[in-house]
Amino acid sequence: MFRRTFWFGTGMAAGVWATTKVNRKLKQLTPDSLAAAAANKALDAGTRLRDRAVGFAHDVRDNMAQREAELDDALGLNAPVDRELPAPRRHNAIESNPTYVDRTTYSYNRNEDH
C-alpha cells in the first residue's frame, strides 16, 4: 500500500510539474509575449549600440586632442611667447623699389588705347 501511495504522489508531482512547464511555454508563445520579448531585445541592442557609439566618440575626441597637441608642438604654437616687438623697419617704398614707375605721365582712360 505504501508503494502505491508513493508512486501515485510521484505521478501527481510529475503531472503538475509538466503542466506548469507547458503552460509557461504556451504563455511565452502568445503574440503579446513574443512582441514584448522582441521589443525588449531591440531595446537591449539599441542600448549596446549607443554605448559603443558613445565609446567610439570619446575615443575619437581623445585621439583628436592628442593629434592637435602633436601638431601644435610641431608648429611651435605651444612655445613661450616673446613679449618684445621686433625693431621697426623703415623703408621708403618709392625710393627703394627699383621697379617703381611714375604713373603720373600715363593716362588711365581705357578708351584712349582704342
Sine and cosine of phi, psi and omega as CSV:
sin_phi,cos_phi,sin_psi,cos_psi,sin_omega,cos_omega
0.00,0.00,-0.66,0.75,0.00,-1.00
-0.90,0.44,-0.58,0.81,0.00,-1.00
-0.90,0.44,-0.70,0.71,0.03,-1.00
-0.89,0.45,-0.65,0.76,0.02,-1.00
-0.90,0.43,-0.64,0.76,0.02,-1.00
-0.88,0.48,-0.76,0.65,-0.04,-1.00
-0.94,0.34,-0.54,0.84,0.07,-1.00
-0.90,0.43,-0.71,0.71,0.03,-1.00
-0.90,0.44,-0.65,0.76,0.02,-1.00
-0.90,0.43,-0.65,0.76,0.02,-1.00
-0.91,0.42,-0.65,0.76,0.03,-1.00
-0.90,0.43,-0.69,0.72,0.00,-1.00
-0.89,0.46,-0.67,0.74,0.02,-1.00
-0.90,0.43,-0.62,0.78,0.03,-1.00
-0.91,0.42,-0.69,0.72,0.02,-1.00
-0.90,0.44,-0.69,0.73,-0.01,-1.00
-0.89,0.46,-0.72,0.69,-0.02,-1.00
-0.91,0.40,-0.66,0.75,0.01,-1.00
-0.89,0.45,-0.69,0.72,0.02,-1.00
-0.89,0.46,-0.69,0.73,-0.01,-1.00
-0.89,0.45,-0.71,0.70,-0.02,-1.00
-0.91,0.42,-0.67,0.74,0.00,-1.00
-0.90,0.43,-0.64,0.77,0.05,-1.00
-0.89,0.46,-0.69,0.72,-0.01,-1.00
-0.91,0.41,-0.62,0.78,0.03,-1.00
-0.91,0.42,-0.62,0.79,0.04,-1.00
-0.92,0.39,-0.54,0.84,0.03,-1.00
-0.95,0.33,-0.40,0.92,-0.06,-1.00
-0.99,-0.10,0.10,0.99,0.07,-1.00
-0.95,0.31,0.44,-0.90,-0.02,-1.00
-0.84,0.54,-0.63,0.78,0.01,-1.00
-0.90,0.43,-0.68,0.74,0.01,-1.00
-0.92,0.39,-0.64,0.77,0.03,-1.00
-0.90,0.43,-0.65,0.76,0.02,-1.00
-0.91,0.42,-0.66,0.75,0.01,-1.00
-0.91,0.42,-0.65,0.76,0.02,-1.00
-0.91,0.42,-0.66,0.75,0.02,-1.00
-0.91,0.42,-0.65,0.76,0.02,-1.00
-0.90,0.43,-0.67,0.74,0.02,-1.00
-0.89,0.45,-0.66,0.75,0.02,-1.00
-0.92,0.39,-0.60,0.80,0.04,-1.00
-0.91,0.41,-0.66,0.76,0.05,-1.00
-0.90,0.44,-0.67,0.74,0.04,-1.00
-0.89,0.46,-0.69,0.73,0.01,-1.00
-0.90,0.43,-0.65,0.76,0.04,-1.00
-0.89,0.45,-0.65,0.76,0.02,-1.00
-0.90,0.43,-0.70,0.71,0.03,-1.00
-0.89,0.46,-0.68,0.74,0.00,-1.00
-0.90,0.44,-0.68,0.73,0.03,-1.00
-0.89,0.46,-0.67,0.74,0.01,-1.00
-0.89,0.46,-0.65,0.76,0.04,-1.00
-0.92,0.39,-0.64,0.77,0.01,-1.00
-0.91,0.41,-0.65,0.76,0.03,-1.00
-0.91,0.42,-0.68,0.74,0.04,-1.00
-0.88,0.47,-0.65,0.76,0.04,-1.00
-0.90,0.43,-0.67,0.74,0.00,-1.00
-0.89,0.45,-0.64,0.77,0.05,-1.00
-0.90,0.43,-0.66,0.75,0.03,-1.00
-0.89,0.46,-0.67,0.74,0.01,-1.00
-0.89,0.45,-0.71,0.70,0.01,-1.00
-0.88,0.47,-0.68,0.73,0.00,-1.00
-0.90,0.44,-0.72,0.70,0.01,-1.00
-0.91,0.41,-0.58,0.82,0.04,-1.00
-0.91,0.42,-0.69,0.73,0.02,-1.00
-0.90,0.44,-0.64,0.77,0.03,-1.00
-0.90,0.44,-0.69,0.73,-0.02,-1.00
-0.92,0.39,-0.63,0.78,0.05,-1.00
-0.89,0.46,-0.64,0.77,0.04,-1.00
-0.90,0.44,-0.65,0.76,0.04,-1.00
-0.89,0.46,-0.68,0.73,0.01,-1.00
-0.92,0.39,-0.64,0.77,0.05,-1.00
-0.88,0.48,-0.67,0.75,0.04,-1.00
-0.91,0.41,-0.66,0.75,-0.03,-1.00
-0.92,0.40,-0.57,0.82,-0.02,-1.00
-1.00,0.03,-0.10,0.99,0.02,-1.00
0.98,0.21,0.39,0.92,-0.01,-1.00
-0.97,0.23,-0.32,0.95,0.02,-1.00
-1.00,-0.09,0.05,1.00,-0.01,-1.00
-0.94,0.35,0.47,-0.88,0.02,-1.00
-0.89,0.46,0.58,-0.82,-0.06,-1.00
-1.00,0.04,0.76,-0.66,0.07,-1.00
-1.00,0.07,0.88,-0.48,-0.10,-0.99
-0.99,0.17,-0.21,0.98,0.01,-1.00
-0.99,0.17,0.64,-0.77,0.05,-1.00
-1.00,0.09,0.50,-0.86,0.04,-1.00
-0.93,0.36,0.36,-0.93,0.00,-1.00
-0.90,0.44,0.63,-0.77,-0.02,-1.00
-0.93,0.37,0.59,-0.81,0.05,-1.00
-0.99,-0.17,0.76,-0.65,-0.01,-1.00
-0.88,-0.48,0.94,-0.33,0.05,-1.00
-0.72,-0.70,0.63,-0.78,0.16,-0.99
-1.00,0.02,0.88,-0.47,-0.09,-1.00
-0.89,0.46,-0.61,0.79,-0.08,-1.00
-0.97,0.25,-0.71,0.71,-0.07,-1.00
-0.97,0.26,-0.56,0.83,-0.08,-1.00
-1.00,0.06,-0.20,0.98,-0.06,-1.00
-1.00,-0.10,0.95,-0.32,-0.05,-1.00
-0.96,0.30,-0.30,0.95,-0.02,-1.00
-1.00,-0.04,0.15,0.99,-0.03,-1.00
-0.95,0.32,0.72,-0.69,0.03,-1.00
-0.87,-0.50,0.76,-0.65,0.02,-1.00
-0.95,0.30,0.93,-0.38,-0.10,-0.99
-1.00,-0.03,0.11,0.99,-0.01,-1.00
-0.95,0.31,-0.38,0.92,-0.01,-1.00
-1.00,0.08,-0.22,0.97,-0.02,-1.00
-0.99,-0.10,0.53,-0.85,0.03,-1.00
-1.00,-0.04,0.57,-0.82,0.02,-1.00
-0.98,-0.20,0.25,0.97,0.00,-1.00
-0.99,0.17,0.86,-0.50,-0.04,-1.00
-0.93,0.37,-0.51,0.86,-0.09,-1.00
-0.98,0.21,-0.20,0.98,-0.03,-1.00
-0.94,0.35,-0.51,0.86,-0.06,-1.00
-0.97,0.25,-0.27,0.96,-0.13,-0.99
-0.98,-0.17,0.00,0.00,0.00,0.00
